[in-house]
Amino acid sequence: AGGGLSRSVPANVWKIEKEEMRKIEERKTNETSDFPELLGDSTPCHDLPTLLTKYGLSQYLAVLQAQEVDFYTFLTLTDEDLKELGITSFGAKKKLVTAIQEEGRLHQIDHSNVLNASNRW
């Protein structure tokens, strides 16, 4: 009787691990689908409202405008800068940083030249 039990445990463990892996993959798919704009749109934006709308982040436009953050300045923001602006939600910061990195890459922004690139300074 004990031998049968020891043989079924590994099968049960494998079944549980397989189910957990399926759940993890499903979560990854759902997380990616929450931010579909990043998956294939390689057209660079040229203004902040368009950029935020492209990434589904337009609710942050008022916060950024209130702090006089323009398009090129936005592309240089860091996680710490977002916190300073009052954006503390992990998901929001992650999405904004991802948008900043993606648009910066599309524009080939040299972050050391941000003062020259910004039309507000």
N, C-alpha and C positions, 0 to 999 in steps of 0.2 A: 504494500500500500504506500509506503514512504517513497519507494522508487518512482512510482507514477507521479507523485506530487512534484518531485524534483525535476522531472522531465517537463512538466507543464509550466513551471515557473518561467523558464527562459522564453517559452512561446508567449506567455502572457506579458512578460516584460517587453518583448519585441513588438507585440501588438500595441502596447501603451506608447512605446517610443515612436512607432510609426504614426500613430494618431497625433501625438504631440508635434511631430515634424510636419504633418499635414496642416495642423492649426497654425504653425509658424509661417508656413508658405502662404496660407490663406491671408494671414494678417499682413504679410509683406505686399501681397497683391492689392489688398484693400487700401493700405497706406499709400501705395503708388497711385492708385486710381483716385485718391483724394486730391492729388496734385498732378493732374494729367498734362497740364500745360508744359511741364518740364520734359515730357517724354519724346517730343519730336519737333516742337516749334523752335527752329533755329533762326528766326527772324529777329534781329535786334530791335529793341524799342528805342525811341528817341525822346520820350518825355515820361515823367514820373506817373501821371495818372494811367497812361497806357500800359506801362510796365506793371504796375500793381494790379490792374485789371487782368492782364495776361496771366498772371500767376494766382489769381483769385484772392488778392490781398488788398483790394480797394478800401476796405474798412480802416486801413492804417494811413490813408492819404491825409486826413485832417490832422493827425498827430504829427506827421512829417512836415506838412505845410506850416503848422503852428510854430515849429522850431526852425523854419526857413531852410529846410533840407531840400535842395534841388536835385535834379536827376543825377548829375555827376557826383555830387556829394553822397547821395544815396548809395552809389556803387562802391563807395569806400567805407561804408559803415561796418563796424565789427559787432560781435555779440555784446561786448561791453557798451558800445554806443547805443545799441537798441535798449539795453537795460536803463541807461541814462535817460533815454527818451520815454521811459515808462512802459516799454513793451517787455513784460516779464514772463509771459506764457511760453513754456518750452516749445510747444508746437508752432506758435507764431514766430518765435525767434528762429527756429530751424528753417521754416519756410522762407522767411525773409533773407536769411543768410544764404540759403540755396539760390534764391532769385538773384541776390547780389553777385554771387560767384558766377552764375550762369550768364547773366547779362554782362558782367565785367569781361568774361571770356569772349563773348560775342563781339564786344566793342574793343577788345584787346586794350583794355584800360591799363595804363601804367600808373599805379597808385601813387607813385612819387610825384607825379605831375598833376595831381587833382586840383591844386590851386589854379593852374593855368587852364584846366579844362572846364571849370565851373563858370557858368555865365552869371552867377550871382555875386561873385567876389571881384 
